[in-house]
Amino acid sequence: MMANHKLAGAVGDANFYEFRRQFRRQLEYKSQKFGSEILFAHLFYSSTKTCSSCGYVQDMPCDSFSLNP
């Protein structure tokens, strides 16, 4: 399988999608079982730009992001 990189990538992507789906299903099941609530954020939800106290979303230019190791 490793000789055909495109096929290996497609199989890996399919397995990751199935894993994600099963993981979400398991989380939903456990939350119902224990009476808790789980919230799933949209893929493109701008959580890093949203203020946690007031909810204001600010625009951030690319140069304002920094990596601090």
PDB file with SEQRES, HELIX, SHEET and CRYST1 records, atoms N, CA, C and O in Angstrom:
SEQRES   1 A   69  MET MET ALA ASN HIS LYS LEU ALA GLY ALA VAL GLY ASP          
SEQRES   2 A   69  ALA ASN PHE TYR GLU PHE ARG ARG GLN PHE ARG ARG GLN          
SEQRES   3 A   69  LEU GLU TYR LYS SER GLN LYS PHE GLY SER GLU ILE LEU          
SEQRES   4 A   69  PHE ALA HIS LEU PHE TYR SER SER THR LYS THR CYS SER          
SEQRES   5 A   69  SER CYS GLY TYR VAL GLN ASP MET PRO CYS ASP SER PHE          
SEQRES   6 A   69  SER LEU ASN PRO                                              
HELIX    1 AA1 HIS A    5  PHE A   34  1                                  30    
HELIX    2 AA2 CYS A   62  SER A   64  5                                   3    
CRYST1    1.000    1.000    1.000  90.00  90.00  90.00 P 1           1          
ATOM      1  N   MET A   1       0.831  -1.194   0.000  1.00  0.00           N  
ATOM      2  CA  MET A   1       0.000   0.000   0.000  1.00  0.00           C  
ATOM      3  C   MET A   1       0.870   1.250   0.000  1.00  0.00           C  
ATOM      4  O   MET A   1       0.476   2.260  -0.583  1.00  0.00           O  
ATOM      5  N   MET A   2       2.017   1.217   0.621  1.00  0.00           N  
ATOM      6  CA  MET A   2       2.849   2.417   0.684  1.00  0.00           C  
ATOM      7  C   MET A   2       3.454   2.757  -0.673  1.00  0.00           C  
ATOM      8  O   MET A   2       3.916   3.882  -0.870  1.00  0.00           O  
ATOM      9  N   ALA A   3       3.464   1.814  -1.612  1.00  0.00           N  
ATOM     10  CA  ALA A   3       4.001   2.113  -2.931  1.00  0.00           C  
ATOM     11  C   ALA A   3       3.081   3.078  -3.680  1.00  0.00           C  
ATOM     12  O   ALA A   3       3.555   3.898  -4.466  1.00  0.00           O  
ATOM     13  N   ASN A   4       1.784   2.987  -3.443  1.00  0.00           N  
ATOM     14  CA  ASN A   4       0.829   3.884  -4.078  1.00  0.00           C  
ATOM     15  C   ASN A   4       0.416   4.938  -3.057  1.00  0.00           C  
ATOM     16  O   ASN A   4      -0.476   4.699  -2.242  1.00  0.00           O  
ATOM     17  N   HIS A   5       1.060   6.103  -3.097  1.00  0.00           N  
ATOM     18  CA  HIS A   5       0.847   7.142  -2.095  1.00  0.00           C  
ATOM     19  C   HIS A   5      -0.557   7.723  -2.151  1.00  0.00           C  
ATOM     20  O   HIS A   5      -1.119   8.068  -1.111  1.00  0.00           O  
ATOM     21  N   LYS A   6      -1.135   7.838  -3.339  1.00  0.00           N  
ATOM     22  CA  LYS A   6      -2.487   8.391  -3.456  1.00  0.00           C  
ATOM     23  C   LYS A   6      -3.510   7.466  -2.815  1.00  0.00           C  
ATOM     24  O   LYS A   6      -4.419   7.918  -2.120  1.00  0.00           O  
ATOM     25  N   LEU A   7      -3.356   6.164  -3.053  1.00  0.00           N  
ATOM     26  CA  LEU A   7      -4.270   5.200  -2.448  1.00  0.00           C  
ATOM     27  C   LEU A   7      -4.102   5.180  -0.933  1.00  0.00           C  
ATOM     28  O   LEU A   7      -5.089   5.128  -0.198  1.00  0.00           O  
ATOM     29  N   ALA A   8      -2.867   5.221  -0.470  1.00  0.00           N  
ATOM     30  CA  ALA A   8      -2.615   5.226   0.974  1.00  0.00           C  
ATOM     31  C   ALA A   8      -3.203   6.475   1.624  1.00  0.00           C  
ATOM     32  O   ALA A   8      -3.755   6.405   2.722  1.00  0.00           O  
ATOM     33  N   GLY A   9      -3.085   7.613   0.948  1.00  0.00           N  
ATOM     34  CA  GLY A   9      -3.662   8.848   1.480  1.00  0.00           C  
ATOM     35  C   GLY A   9      -5.172   8.790   1.534  1.00  0.00           C  
ATOM     36  O   GLY A   9      -5.778   9.262   2.496  1.00  0.00           O  
ATOM     37  N   ALA A  10      -5.793   8.213   0.506  1.00  0.00           N  
ATOM     38  CA  ALA A  10      -7.253   8.103   0.477  1.00  0.00           C  
ATOM     39  C   ALA A  10      -7.748   7.174   1.575  1.00  0.00           C  
ATOM     40  O   ALA A  10      -8.747   7.470   2.232  1.00  0.00           O  
ATOM     41  N   VAL A  11      -7.071   6.069   1.778  1.00  0.00           N  
ATOM     42  CA  VAL A  11      -7.455   5.139   2.834  1.00  0.00           C  
ATOM     43  C   VAL A  11      -7.256   5.784   4.199  1.00  0.00           C  
ATOM     44  O   VAL A  11      -8.094   5.625   5.087  1.00  0.00           O  
ATOM     45  N   GLY A  12      -6.167   6.501   4.374  1.00  0.00           N  
ATOM     46  CA  GLY A  12      -5.926   7.189   5.643  1.00  0.00           C  
ATOM     47  C   GLY A  12      -6.973   8.248   5.925  1.00  0.00           C  
ATOM     48  O   GLY A  12      -7.425   8.385   7.062  1.00  0.00           O  
ATOM     49  N   ASP A  13      -7.368   9.004   4.899  1.00  0.00           N  
ATOM     50  CA  ASP A  13      -8.409  10.014   5.071  1.00  0.00           C  
ATOM     51  C   ASP A  13      -9.740   9.380   5.436  1.00  0.00           C  
ATOM     52  O   ASP A  13     -10.458   9.890   6.296  1.00  0.00           O  
ATOM     53  N   ALA A  14     -10.072   8.272   4.788  1.00  0.00           N  
ATOM     54  CA  ALA A  14     -11.337   7.591   5.072  1.00  0.00           C  
ATOM     55  C   ALA A  14     -11.350   7.061   6.498  1.00  0.00           C  
ATOM     56  O   ALA A  14     -12.362   7.158   7.192  1.00  0.00           O  
ATOM     57  N   ASN A  15     -10.232   6.504   6.933  1.00  0.00           N  
ATOM     58  CA  ASN A  15     -10.163   5.986   8.297  1.00  0.00           C  
ATOM     59  C   ASN A  15     -10.268   7.115   9.316  1.00  0.00           C  
ATOM     60  O   ASN A  15     -10.901   6.941  10.358  1.00  0.00           O  
ATOM     61  N   PHE A  16      -9.664   8.265   9.041  1.00  0.00           N  
ATOM     62  CA  PHE A  16      -9.740   9.393   9.957  1.00  0.00           C  
ATOM     63  C   PHE A  16     -11.167   9.905  10.050  1.00  0.00           C  
ATOM     64  O   PHE A  16     -11.636  10.246  11.136  1.00  0.00           O  
ATOM     65  N   TYR A  17     -11.864   9.961   8.914  1.00  0.00           N  
ATOM     66  CA  TYR A  17     -13.254  10.412   8.926  1.00  0.00           C  
ATOM     67  C   TYR A  17     -14.117   9.474   9.760  1.00  0.00           C  
ATOM     68  O   TYR A  17     -14.947   9.924  10.550  1.00  0.00           O  
ATOM     69  N   GLU A  18     -13.921   8.170   9.583  1.00  0.00           N  
ATOM     70  CA  GLU A  18     -14.700   7.195  10.353  1.00  0.00           C  
ATOM     71  C   GLU A  18     -14.364   7.297  11.842  1.00  0.00           C  
ATOM     72  O   GLU A  18     -15.260   7.195  12.679  1.00  0.00           O  
ATOM     73  N   PHE A  19     -13.098   7.494  12.182  1.00  0.00           N  
ATOM     74  CA  PHE A  19     -12.700   7.657  13.580  1.00  0.00           C  
ATOM     75  C   PHE A  19     -13.364   8.873  14.201  1.00  0.00           C  
ATOM     76  O   PHE A  19     -13.858   8.810  15.327  1.00  0.00           O  
ATOM     77  N   ARG A  20     -13.379   9.987  13.462  1.00  0.00           N  
ATOM     78  CA  ARG A  20     -14.006  11.209  13.954  1.00  0.00           C  
ATOM     79  C   ARG A  20     -15.486  11.017  14.191  1.00  0.00           C  
ATOM     80  O   ARG A  20     -16.035  11.483  15.189  1.00  0.00           O  
ATOM     81  N   ARG A  21     -16.133  10.319  13.258  1.00  0.00           N  
ATOM     82  CA  ARG A  21     -17.565  10.066  13.388  1.00  0.00           C  
ATOM     83  C   ARG A  21     -17.864   9.182  14.590  1.00  0.00           C  
ATOM     84  O   ARG A  21     -18.808   9.458  15.330  1.00  0.00           O  
ATOM     85  N   GLN A  22     -17.084   8.125  14.802  1.00  0.00           N  
ATOM     86  CA  GLN A  22     -17.277   7.240  15.944  1.00  0.00           C  
ATOM     87  C   GLN A  22     -16.980   7.963  17.254  1.00  0.00           C  
ATOM     88  O   GLN A  22     -17.674   7.755  18.249  1.00  0.00           O  
ATOM     89  N   PHE A  23     -15.958   8.807  17.259  1.00  0.00           N  
ATOM     90  CA  PHE A  23     -15.601   9.553  18.466  1.00  0.00           C  
ATOM     91  C   PHE A  23     -16.726  10.502  18.867  1.00  0.00           C  
ATOM     92  O   PHE A  23     -17.067  10.609  20.045  1.00  0.00           O  
ATOM     93  N   ARG A  24     -17.302  11.190  17.878  1.00  0.00           N  
ATOM     94  CA  ARG A  24     -18.411  12.101  18.158  1.00  0.00           C  
ATOM     95  C   ARG A  24     -19.624  11.335  18.671  1.00  0.00           C  
ATOM     96  O   ARG A  24     -20.287  11.771  19.613  1.00  0.00           O  
ATOM     97  N   ARG A  25     -19.914  10.191  18.049  1.00  0.00           N  
ATOM     98  CA  ARG A  25     -21.043   9.365  18.489  1.00  0.00           C  
ATOM     99  C   ARG A  25     -20.840   8.890  19.926  1.00  0.00           C  
ATOM    100  O   ARG A  25     -21.781   8.882  20.720  1.00  0.00           O  
ATOM    101  N   GLN A  26     -19.613   8.496  20.258  1.00  0.00           N  
ATOM    102  CA  GLN A  26     -19.307   8.039  21.608  1.00  0.00           C  
ATOM    103  C   GLN A  26     -19.453   9.178  22.620  1.00  0.00           C  
ATOM    104  O   GLN A  26     -19.973   8.973  23.717  1.00  0.00           O  
ATOM    105  N   LEU A  27     -18.995  10.374  22.253  1.00  0.00           N  
ATOM    106  CA  LEU A  27     -19.151  11.525  23.139  1.00  0.00           C  
ATOM    107  C   LEU A  27     -20.622  11.847  23.385  1.00  0.00           C  
ATOM    108  O   LEU A  27     -21.018  12.137  24.514  1.00  0.00           O  
ATOM    109  N   GLU A  28     -21.431  11.795  22.327  1.00  0.00           N  
ATOM    110  CA  GLU A  28     -22.862  12.062  22.482  1.00  0.00           C  
ATOM    111  C   GLU A  28     -23.522  11.022  23.372  1.00  0.00           C  
ATOM    112  O   GLU A  28     -24.367  11.355  24.204  1.00  0.00           O  
ATOM    113  N   TYR A  29     -23.137   9.760  23.199  1.00  0.00           N  
ATOM    114  CA  TYR A  29     -23.692   8.689  24.024  1.00  0.00           C  
ATOM    115  C   TYR A  29     -23.328   8.883  25.494  1.00  0.00           C  
ATOM    116  O   TYR A  29     -24.189   8.784  26.368  1.00  0.00           O  
ATOM    117  N   LYS A  30     -22.063   9.156  25.762  1.00  0.00           N  
ATOM    118  CA  LYS A  30     -21.618   9.336  27.156  1.00  0.00           C  
ATOM    119  C   LYS A  30     -22.269  10.556  27.796  1.00  0.00           C  
ATOM    120  O   LYS A  30     -22.615  10.520  28.977  1.00  0.00           O  
ATOM    121  N   SER A  31     -22.441  11.631  27.039  1.00  0.00           N  
ATOM    122  CA  SER A  31     -23.053  12.824  27.615  1.00  0.00           C  
ATOM    123  C   SER A  31     -24.512  12.569  27.963  1.00  0.00           C  
ATOM    124  O   SER A  31     -24.992  13.065  28.982  1.00  0.00           O  
ATOM    125  N   GLN A  32     -25.222  11.812  27.146  1.00  0.00           N  
ATOM    126  CA  GLN A  32     -26.604  11.460  27.475  1.00  0.00           C  
ATOM    127  C   GLN A  32     -26.656  10.527  28.673  1.00  0.00           C  
ATOM    128  O   GLN A  32     -27.528  10.658  29.532  1.00  0.00           O  
ATOM    129  N   LYS A  33     -25.726   9.590  28.729  1.00  0.00           N  
ATOM    130  CA  LYS A  33     -25.704   8.607  29.821  1.00  0.00           C  
ATOM    131  C   LYS A  33     -25.478   9.278  31.171  1.00  0.00           C  
ATOM    132  O   LYS A  33     -26.108   8.907  32.161  1.00  0.00           O  
ATOM    133  N   PHE A  34     -24.588  10.257  31.216  1.00  0.00           N  
ATOM    134  CA  PHE A  34     -24.255  10.910  32.474  1.00  0.00           C  
ATOM    135  C   PHE A  34     -24.990  12.230  32.679  1.00  0.00           C  
ATOM    136  O   PHE A  34     -24.742  12.926  33.664  1.00  0.00           O  
ATOM    137  N   GLY A  35     -25.882  12.580  31.769  1.00  0.00           N  
ATOM    138  CA  GLY A  35     -26.707  13.769  31.935  1.00  0.00           C  
ATOM    139  C   GLY A  35     -25.973  15.086  31.750  1.00  0.00           C  
ATOM    140  O   GLY A  35     -26.354  16.093  32.347  1.00  0.00           O  
ATOM    141  N   SER A  36     -24.941  15.095  30.945  1.00  0.00           N  
ATOM    142  CA  SER A  36     -24.211  16.338  30.696  1.00  0.00           C  
ATOM    143  C   SER A  36     -24.521  16.842  29.291  1.00  0.00           C  
ATOM    144  O   SER A  36     -25.112  16.133  28.477  1.00  0.00           O  
ATOM    145  N   GLU A  37     -24.113  18.071  29.025  1.00  0.00           N  
ATOM    146  CA  GLU A  37     -24.354  18.680  27.724  1.00  0.00           C  
ATOM    147  C   GLU A  37     -23.030  18.870  27.006  1.00  0.00           C  
ATOM    148  O   GLU A  37     -22.047  19.302  27.609  1.00  0.00           O  
ATOM    149  N   ILE A  38     -23.003  18.552  25.731  1.00  0.00           N  
ATOM    150  CA  ILE A  38     -21.790  18.720  24.945  1.00  0.00           C  
ATOM    151  C   ILE A  38     -22.115  19.626  23.759  1.00  0.00           C  
ATOM    152  O   ILE A  38     -23.147  19.467  23.107  1.00  0.00           O  
ATOM    153  N   LEU A  39     -21.233  20.565  23.493  1.00  0.00           N  
ATOM    154  CA  LEU A  39     -21.415  21.506  22.395  1.00  0.00           C  
ATOM    155  C   LEU A  39     -20.285  21.325  21.397  1.00  0.00           C  
ATOM    156  O   LEU A  39     -19.112  21.299  21.771  1.00  0.00           O  
ATOM    157  N   PHE A  40     -20.643  21.201  20.129  1.00  0.00           N  
ATOM    158  CA  PHE A  40     -19.651  21.059  19.074  1.00  0.00           C  
ATOM    159  C   PHE A  40     -19.556  22.381  18.331  1.00  0.00           C  
ATOM    160  O   PHE A  40     -20.562  22.892  17.838  1.00  0.00           O  
ATOM    161  N   ALA A  41     -18.377  22.926  18.249  1.00  0.00           N  
ATOM    162  CA  ALA A  41     -18.159  24.182  17.527  1.00  0.00           C  
ATOM    163  C   ALA A  41     -18.015  23.897  16.040  1.00  0.00           C  
ATOM    164  O   ALA A  41     -17.498  22.854  15.642  1.00  0.00           O  
ATOM    165  N   HIS A  42     -18.472  24.827  15.237  1.00  0.00           N  
ATOM    166  CA  HIS A  42     -18.324  24.718  13.790  1.00  0.00           C  
ATOM    167  C   HIS A  42     -16.838  24.744  13.433  1.00  0.00           C  
ATOM    168  O   HIS A  42     -16.031  25.332  14.152  1.00  0.00           O  
ATOM    169  N   LEU A  43     -16.491  24.115  12.341  1.00  0.00           N  
ATOM    170  CA  LEU A  43     -15.092  23.999  11.933  1.00  0.00           C  
ATOM    171  C   LEU A  43     -14.417  25.357  11.767  1.00  0.00           C  
ATOM    172  O   LEU A  43     -13.245  25.510  12.112  1.00  0.00           O  
ATOM    173  N   PHE A  44     -15.141  26.342  11.246  1.00  0.00           N  
ATOM    174  CA  PHE A  44     -14.552  27.651  11.002  1.00  0.00           C  
ATOM    175  C   PHE A  44     -14.980  28.683  12.042  1.00  0.00           C  
ATOM    176  O   PHE A  44     -14.966  29.879  11.752  1.00  0.00           O  
ATOM    177  N   TYR A  45     -15.354  28.255  13.233  1.00  0.00           N  
ATOM    178  CA  TYR A  45     -15.723  29.166  14.308  1.00  0.00           C  
ATOM    179  C   TYR A  45     -14.462  29.887  14.780  1.00  0.00           C  
ATOM    180  O   TYR A  45     -13.446  29.249  15.058  1.00  0.00           O  
ATOM    181  N   SER A  46     -14.525  31.205  14.870  1.00  0.00           N  
ATOM    182  CA  SER A  46     -13.329  31.989  15.201  1.00  0.00           C  
ATOM    183  C   SER A  46     -13.156  32.116  16.708  1.00  0.00           C  
ATOM    184  O   SER A  46     -13.333  33.198  17.268  1.00  0.00           O  
ATOM    185  N   SER A  47     -12.814  31.025  17.355  1.00  0.00           N  
ATOM    186  CA  SER A  47     -12.715  31.023  18.811  1.00  0.00           C  
ATOM    187  C   SER A  47     -11.491  31.783  19.322  1.00  0.00           C  
ATOM    188  O   SER A  47     -11.521  32.302  20.438  1.00  0.00           O  
ATOM    189  N   THR A  48     -10.426  31.861  18.540  1.00  0.00           N  
ATOM    190  CA  THR A  48      -9.236  32.568  19.006  1.00  0.00           C  
ATOM    191  C   THR A  48      -9.417  34.075  18.929  1.00  0.00           C  
ATOM    192  O   THR A  48      -8.697  34.820  19.594  1.00  0.00           O  
ATOM    193  N   LYS A  49     -10.378  34.534  18.118  1.00  0.00           N  
ATOM    194  CA  LYS A  49     -10.611  35.968  17.974  1.00  0.00           C  
ATOM    195  C   LYS A  49     -11.789  36.450  18.823  1.00  0.00           C  
ATOM    196  O   LYS A  49     -12.082  37.645  18.849  1.00  0.00           O  
ATOM    197  N   THR A  50     -12.467  35.531  19.518  1.00  0.00           N  
ATOM    198  CA  THR A  50     -13.665  35.877  20.271  1.00  0.00           C  
ATOM    199  C   THR A  50     -13.332  36.075  21.747  1.00  0.00           C  
ATOM    200  O   THR A  50     -12.663  35.238  22.354  1.00  0.00           O  
ATOM    201  N   CYS A  51     -13.796  37.175  22.318  1.00  0.00           N  
ATOM    202  CA  CYS A  51     -13.597  37.448  23.739  1.00  0.00           C  
ATOM    203  C   CYS A  51     -14.469  36.492  24.549  1.00  0.00           C  
ATOM    204  O   CYS A  51     -15.656  36.348  24.257  1.00  0.00           O  
ATOM    205  N   SER A  52     -13.903  35.840  25.559  1.00  0.00           N  
ATOM    206  CA  SER A  52     -14.652  34.870  26.343  1.00  0.00           C  
ATOM    207  C   SER A  52     -15.646  35.517  27.295  1.00  0.00           C  
ATOM    208  O   SER A  52     -16.599  34.860  27.713  1.00  0.00           O  
ATOM    209  N   SER A  53     -15.456  36.775  27.649  1.00  0.00           N  
ATOM    210  CA  SER A  53     -16.384  37.408  28.596  1.00  0.00           C  
ATOM    211  C   SER A  53     -17.518  38.159  27.913  1.00  0.00           C  
ATOM    212  O   SER A  53     -18.659  38.092  28.370  1.00  0.00           O  
ATOM    213  N   CYS A  54     -17.230  38.875  26.825  1.00  0.00           N  
ATOM    214  CA  CYS A  54     -18.296  39.672  26.195  1.00  0.00           C  
ATOM    215  C   CYS A  54     -18.724  39.145  24.837  1.00  0.00           C  
ATOM    216  O   CYS A  54     -19.796  39.514  24.357  1.00  0.00           O  
ATOM    217  N   GLY A  55     -17.919  38.287  24.193  1.00  0.00           N  
ATOM    218  CA  GLY A  55     -18.279  37.714  22.908  1.00  0.00           C  
ATOM    219  C   GLY A  55     -17.902  38.546  21.705  1.00  0.00           C  
ATOM    220  O   GLY A  55     -18.275  38.201  20.583  1.00  0.00           O  
ATOM    221  N   TYR A  56     -17.166  39.642  21.903  1.00  0.00           N  
ATOM    222  CA  TYR A  56     -16.758  40.504  20.794  1.00  0.00           C  
ATOM    223  C   TYR A  56     -15.728  39.772  19.936  1.00  0.00           C  
ATOM    224  O   TYR A  56     -14.779  39.187  20.458  1.00  0.00           O  
ATOM    225  N   VAL A  57     -15.921  39.808  18.615  1.00  0.00           N  
ATOM    226  CA  VAL A  57     -14.980  39.184  17.677  1.00  0.00           C  
ATOM    227  C   VAL A  57     -14.161  40.289  17.033  1.00  0.00           C  
ATOM    228  O   VAL A  57     -14.710  41.185  16.391  1.00  0.00           O  
ATOM    229  N   GLN A  58     -12.844  40.225  17.206  1.00  0.00           N  
ATOM    230  CA  GLN A  58     -11.971  41.256  16.648  1.00  0.00           C  
ATOM    231  C   GLN A  58     -11.209  40.709  15.446  1.00  0.00           C  
ATOM    232  O   GLN A  58     -10.888  39.522  15.390  1.00  0.00           O  
ATOM    233  N   ASP A  59     -10.928  41.577  14.498  1.00  0.00           N  
ATOM    234  CA  ASP A  59     -10.111  41.195  13.351  1.00  0.00           C  
ATOM    235  C   ASP A  59      -8.649  41.215  13.765  1.00  0.00           C  
ATOM    236  O   ASP A  59      -8.188  42.152  14.417  1.00  0.00           O  
ATOM    237  N   MET A  60      -7.930  40.177  13.381  1.00  0.00           N  
ATOM    238  CA  MET A  60      -6.513  40.084  13.721  1.00  0.00           C  
ATOM    239  C   MET A  60      -5.717  39.894  12.433  1.00  0.00           C  
ATOM    240  O   MET A  60      -5.887  38.885  11.749  1.00  0.00           O  
ATOM    241  N   PRO A  61      -4.863  40.837  12.099  1.00  0.00           N  
ATOM    242  CA  PRO A  61      -4.019  40.658  10.917  1.00  0.00           C  
ATOM    243  C   PRO A  61      -2.998  39.545  11.150  1.00  0.00           C  
ATOM    244  O   PRO A  61      -2.684  39.202  12.290  1.00  0.00           O  
ATOM    245  N   CYS A  62      -2.501  39.002  10.080  1.00  0.00           N  
ATOM    246  CA  CYS A  62      -1.587  37.866  10.170  1.00  0.00           C  
ATOM    247  C   CYS A  62      -0.313  38.190  10.946  1.00  0.00           C  
ATOM    248  O   CYS A  62       0.273  37.295  11.554  1.00  0.00           O  
ATOM    249  N   ASP A  63       0.127  39.448  10.941  1.00  0.00           N  
ATOM    250  CA  ASP A  63       1.371  39.788  11.633  1.00  0.00           C  
ATOM    251  C   ASP A  63       1.200  39.859  13.149  1.00  0.00           C  
ATOM    252  O   ASP A  63       2.190  39.948  13.875  1.00  0.00           O  
ATOM    253  N   SER A  64      -0.039  39.820  13.634  1.00  0.00           N  
ATOM    254  CA  SER A  64      -0.253  39.886  15.079  1.00  0.00           C  
ATOM    255  C   SER A  64      -0.139  38.510  15.729  1.00  0.00           C  
ATOM    256  O   SER A  64      -0.026  38.416  16.951  1.00  0.00           O  
ATOM    257  N   PHE A  65      -0.167  37.437  14.932  1.00  0.00           N  
ATOM    258  CA  PHE A  65       0.012  36.100  15.475  1.00  0.00           C  
ATOM    259  C   PHE A  65       1.487  35.863  15.726  1.00  0.00           C  
ATOM    260  O   PHE A  65       2.323  36.212  14.892  1.00  0.00           O  
ATOM    261  N   SER A  66       1.811  35.280  16.855  1.00  0.00           N  
ATOM    262  CA  SER A  66       3.214  34.973  17.141  1.00  0.00           C  
ATOM    263  C   SER A  66       3.317  33.616  17.782  1.00  0.00           C  
ATOM    264  O   SER A  66       2.390  33.173  18.459  1.00  0.00           O  
ATOM    265  N   LEU A  67       4.418  32.959  17.581  1.00  0.00           N  
ATOM    266  CA  LEU A  67       4.679  31.642  18.130  1.00  0.00           C  
ATOM    267  C   LEU A  67       5.679  31.791  19.264  1.00  0.00           C  
ATOM    268  O   LEU A  67       6.807  32.234  19.047  1.00  0.00           O  
ATOM    269  N   ASN A  68       5.276  31.428  20.457  1.00  0.00           N  
ATOM    270  CA  ASN A  68       6.156  31.505  21.627  1.00  0.00           C  
ATOM    271  C   ASN A  68       6.478  30.102  22.090  1.00  0.00           C  
ATOM    272  O   ASN A  68       5.649  29.460  22.736  1.00  0.00           O  
ATOM    273  N   PRO A  69       7.667  29.611  21.774  1.00  0.00           N  
ATOM    274  CA  PRO A  69       8.017  28.231  22.167  1.00  0.00           C  
ATOM    275  C   PRO A  69       8.268  28.088  23.646  1.00  0.00           C  
ATOM    276  O   PRO A  69       8.570  26.991  24.117  1.00  0.00           O  
TER     277      PRO A  69                                                      
END                                                                             
